[in-house]
Amino acid sequence: MNLLITGGAGFIGANFAHYAVRHGHNVLVYDLLTYAGNPKNISSLKHFVQGDIRDADKLESIFKNGIDGKPFDAVINFAAESHVDRSISLAMPFVETNVVGAVTLLEVARKHTVPTFIQISTDEVYGSIEGTGKFTRSSPLHPSSAYSASKAAADLLLLSYHHTHGMDVRITRCTNNYGRCQHPEKLIPTIISNALAGKPIPIFGDGKQVRDWIFVEDHCAGILAALERGKSGAIYHFGGPGMEMNEVGISNMDLVHLVLRILANELGKDISQFTSLIRNVADRPGHDRRYALDWSESITELGWQPKTSLEDGLDKTIRWWLDNQDWWNGV
């Protein structure tokens, strides 16, 4: 297939672009290269255009040309403002990119009758869930931040295009990702980079917020499965291992200690050298306590399930981080 991957120079988008190429697809990456997009992430890919998904004229030329003159078979939209803390400080960029940009892209795709449009969403559209429950695809949307609200708005608009225009639109919602090329502002990269630099490692509130973590390669496999075997108008959930045993998620504080233990072992150091850097800071306003997704239907409908345990994935991530310090020092 010929794939247009928007936001493809960012963390998950770049990992997916390489994953798709390895699985025989042709890709064109379209990315504005904001602070979250890094050209180093896609330097080995053949087709790249810098641009904004809000720029309808630029998109028109991209869709007319396709890849080597051949039209796109699918659009996979990763382009988004995604950092919750930034959305709390200033919401408008999230509305402009995540809502207006997504609809602008969708309209151009509709005009050019692109067969499939996949929107990369988030588990945060559901808000927080207590106890041991898990969100299903029919759970009500209850976003808690400008980021998650903008993603929920885009999801609903896409589904309206499926209902009204008959477009083949598919939505994927995933738990927290980690892996190579993740921006240093995110939690796991912050833990690693601050520990290596001897800087304080900040943890919001009491650190008991629970998150489910998925290795980015497993997420990429899910997205490709949704593209190749998914259904029009469907929503697909992807999460980390343990859901089938009802072992969903780890607290932020426990995650910090796990990352620091693996890092200390890798470097042959005493973990206390790193744990002494942990600092509890004022909690994020409106901070959700727990996220958890039921992804059982991705097994039955797509034949997908995560393959990488959290400890194995963190080991791979930390090794990459240690081997690529030039990459993250330059971000």
C-alpha positions in Angstrom: 0.0 0.0 0.0 0.9 3.7 -0.5 0.6 5.3 2.9 0.5 9.0 3.9 1.7 9.2 7.5 1.1 12.6 9.0 3.0 13.5 12.1 5.4 10.8 11.0 8.6 12.5 12.4 7.3 12.2 15.9 7.8 9.4 18.4 5.0 6.9 17.5 4.6 8.1 13.9 8.3 7.6 13.0 8.3 4.2 14.6 5.3 3.2 12.6 6.7 4.6 9.4 9.8 2.4 9.7 7.6 -0.6 10.8 5.3 -0.2 7.7 8.3 0.0 5.4 9.8 -3.2 6.9 6.4 -4.8 6.2 6.4 -3.9 2.5 4.5 -0.7 2.4 5.5 2.6 0.7 5.3 5.6 2.9 5.3 9.4 2.6 5.9 11.2 5.9 4.2 14.6 6.2 5.3 16.6 9.3 5.5 20.2 10.4 8.6 19.5 12.4 7.6 21.3 15.6 9.6 20.7 18.7 8.1 17.1 18.9 9.1 16.1 15.4 12.7 15.2 14.7 14.1 14.8 11.1 16.7 12.4 12.5 13.8 9.9 13.2 13.1 9.5 9.5 16.4 10.4 7.9 16.6 6.9 6.2 13.1 7.1 4.7 12.8 8.0 1.0 9.8 10.3 1.0 9.3 13.3 3.3 7.4 16.6 3.0 7.4 19.3 5.6 4.0 20.8 6.2 1.0 21.5 8.4 -2.2 19.4 8.4 -4.1 22.7 8.7 -2.7 23.8 5.3 -5.3 22.6 2.8 -3.4 23.9 -0.2 -0.3 22.1 0.7 -2.3 18.9 1.4 -3.9 19.2 -2.0 -0.5 19.1 -3.8 0.5 16.1 -1.6 -2.6 14.2 -2.5 -2.4 15.0 -6.2 1.2 13.7 -6.4 0.8 10.7 -4.0 4.0 8.6 -4.0 5.8 8.5 -7.3 2.6 9.6 -9.0 0.5 6.8 -7.4 -2.4 7.7 -5.1 -2.5 7.0 -1.4 -4.3 3.9 -0.3 -4.6 5.1 3.3 -3.9 8.1 5.5 -2.7 7.4 9.1 -2.9 10.6 11.1 -0.5 10.8 14.0 -0.2 14.6 13.8 -1.1 16.1 17.1 -0.1 18.3 20.0 0.1 15.6 22.7 1.7 16.9 25.9 -1.0 17.2 28.6 1.0 19.7 30.7 1.3 22.0 27.7 -2.5 21.8 27.0 -3.2 22.9 30.6 -1.0 26.0 30.1 -2.3 26.9 26.6 -5.2 25.0 25.0 -5.6 26.7 21.6 -2.7 25.0 19.8 -4.4 21.6 20.7 -7.7 22.7 19.3 -6.1 24.1 16.1 -4.0 21.0 15.3 -5.9 18.1 16.9 -9.4 19.3 15.8 -9.1 21.8 12.9 -6.0 20.1 11.5 -7.6 16.6 11.6 -10.8 17.8 9.9 -8.8 19.7 7.2 -6.9 16.5 6.5 -10.1 14.5 6.5 -11.7 16.8 4.0 -8.8 16.6 1.6 -8.8 12.8 1.9 -12.5 12.7 1.2 -12.1 14.9 -1.9 -9.5 12.6 -3.3 -11.5 9.5 -2.3 -8.6 7.9 -0.3 -9.9 4.4 0.6 -9.0 4.4 4.3 -8.4 7.0 7.0 -7.0 5.9 10.4 -7.0 8.3 13.3 -4.5 7.7 16.1 -6.3 8.6 19.3 -5.7 7.9 23.0 -7.2 6.1 26.0 -7.4 9.5 27.7 -10.6 10.4 25.9 -12.4 8.2 28.4 -11.1 10.0 31.5 -10.2 8.2 34.7 -11.5 4.8 35.8 -11.4 3.5 39.4 -10.8 0.0 40.8 -10.0 -2.9 38.5 -12.4 -1.9 35.7 -11.4 -1.4 32.0 -12.7 0.9 29.4 -14.5 -0.7 26.4 -15.2 0.7 23.0 -18.7 1.6 24.1 -17.6 3.5 27.3 -18.7 7.1 27.4 -16.1 9.8 26.6 -15.2 11.9 29.5 -11.9 13.7 28.7 -10.2 15.6 31.5 -7.7 17.9 29.7 -7.7 20.1 26.7 -5.5 17.5 25.0 -7.9 14.6 25.6 -10.9 16.8 24.8 -9.4 17.8 21.5 -8.7 14.2 20.6 -12.2 13.1 21.6 -13.6 15.9 19.4 -11.6 14.7 16.4 -12.8 11.1 17.0 -16.4 12.2 17.0 -16.0 14.3 13.9 -14.3 11.3 12.1 -17.1 9.0 13.0 -19.6 11.6 11.7 -17.8 11.4 8.3 -18.2 7.6 8.3 -22.0 8.0 9.1 -22.7 10.9 6.7 -20.3 10.4 3.9 -19.7 6.6 4.1 -15.9 7.1 4.5 -13.8 4.2 5.7 -12.6 5.8 8.9 -11.0 3.7 11.7 -9.9 4.9 15.1 -7.2 3.4 17.3 -7.0 4.2 21.0 -3.9 3.1 23.0 -2.4 3.3 26.4 0.9 5.0 27.3 3.7 4.3 24.8 7.4 4.0 25.4 10.4 3.1 23.3 13.1 4.5 21.0 12.9 8.2 19.9 10.4 9.3 22.5 10.6 13.0 23.3 12.5 13.8 26.5 9.5 15.7 28.0 7.7 12.4 28.5 7.9 10.5 31.8 10.2 7.5 31.0 12.7 9.6 29.1 12.6 12.2 31.9 13.4 9.5 34.4 16.4 8.2 32.4 17.9 11.5 31.3 17.6 13.2 34.7 19.0 10.1 36.5 22.0 10.1 34.1 22.5 13.9 34.7 22.1 13.7 38.4 19.1 16.0 38.3 15.9 15.7 40.4 13.3 13.2 39.1 9.9 14.9 39.5 6.8 12.8 40.3 3.4 14.5 40.3 1.5 14.3 43.7 1.7 11.0 45.6 2.9 9.0 42.5 0.1 6.5 42.9 -1.5 7.3 39.5 -1.8 4.1 37.6 -1.0 3.7 33.9 -0.8 0.8 31.4 2.3 0.9 29.3 2.8 -0.6 25.8 6.1 -0.9 23.9 5.9 1.2 20.8 6.7 -1.7 18.4 3.6 -3.6 19.8 1.5 -0.5 19.1 2.8 -0.2 15.6 1.8 -3.9 15.0 -1.7 -3.0 16.2 -2.1 0.0 13.9 -0.9 -2.1 10.9 -3.4 -4.8 11.8 -6.2 -2.2 12.0 -5.1 -1.0 8.5 -4.8 -4.4 6.9 -7.7 -6.3 8.7 -9.8 -3.7 10.4 -13.4 -2.6 9.5 -14.8 0.7 8.4 -16.2 2.8 11.3 -14.5 0.6 14.0 -12.6 1.6 17.1 -9.7 -0.5 18.2 -8.0 -0.6 21.6 -4.3 -1.5 22.2 -2.6 -1.9 25.5 0.2 -3.6 27.3 0.5 -7.2 28.4 -1.4 -8.4 31.5 -5.0 -7.3 30.6 -6.2 -10.9 30.2 -5.0 -11.6 33.7 -6.5 -8.4 35.0 -3.1 -7.1 35.8 -3.5 -3.7 34.1 -1.1 -0.9 34.9 1.6 0.2 37.3 1.8 3.2 39.5 4.0 6.1 38.4 6.2 5.7 41.5 6.6 1.9 41.0 7.5 2.6 37.3 10.2 5.1 38.4 11.7 2.5 40.7 11.6 -0.2 38.0 13.3 2.1 35.4 16.0 3.1 37.9 16.6 -0.5 38.8 17.1 -1.5 35.2 19.3 1.6 34.6 21.4 0.9 37.7 21.9 -2.7 36.6 22.9 -1.7 33.1 25.5 0.8 34.4 26.7 -1.4 37.3 25.7 1.2 39.9 23.8 1.2 43.2 20.2 2.1 42.7 20.3 4.4 45.7 22.4 6.8 43.7 19.3 7.3 41.5 16.4 6.9 43.9 17.8 9.7 46.0 16.9 12.0 43.1 13.2 11.3 43.3 11.1 14.4 44.2 7.3 14.6 44.7 6.0 17.8 43.2 2.6 19.5 43.2 0.1 17.4 41.3 -1.1 18.2 37.8 -4.5 20.0 37.8 -7.2 17.5 37.0 -4.8 14.6 37.0 -6.5 11.3 36.1 -5.8 8.6 38.6 -6.0 5.5 36.5 -6.4 4.4 32.8 -7.1 0.9 31.6 -8.3 -0.4 28.3 -10.0 -3.7 27.4 -8.3 -4.7 24.1 -9.8 -8.3 23.9 -11.7 -7.4 20.7 -8.4 -6.6 19.0 -7.5 -10.2 19.6 -10.7 -11.6 18.1 -11.0 -9.1 15.3 -7.4 -8.3 14.3 -5.5 -11.2 15.7 -3.3 -8.8 17.7 -1.9 -8.8 21.1 1.2 -7.3 22.7 4.4 -9.4 22.7 6.7 -7.3 24.9 6.7 -7.4 28.7 7.2 -4.1 30.5 10.6 -5.1 31.9 11.8 -6.4 28.5 10.6 -3.3 26.8 12.2 -1.0 29.3 15.5 -2.9 29.0 15.4 -2.3 25.2 14.5 1.4 25.7 17.2 2.1 28.2 19.8 0.3 26.1 18.7 2.5 23.1 18.8 5.6 25.3 22.4 4.9 26.5 23.5 4.1 22.9 22.0 7.2 21.4 22.8 10.1 23.8 23.6 12.3 20.8 20.0 12.0 19.7 18.4 13.1 22.9 21.0 15.6 23.9 20.2 17.5 20.7 16.4 17.6 21.3 
